[in-house]
């Protein structure tokens, strides 16, 4: 499965993918389509940083 590391990281941090989409100023469906193709490492790092920030904002 593509981008499974991002999905698993979000689950681990208890952050929903729709929250990541909102932080990226994208629609949930657009973010889901983006995850269908394996992302480059720099984009993955950016998304994981967003997940970290959202988790910290939620106190997790």
Secondary structure, 3 states (H helix, E strand, C coil): CCCHHHHHHHHHCCCCHHHHHHHCCCCHHHHHHHCCCCCCHHHHHHHHHHHHHHHHHCCC
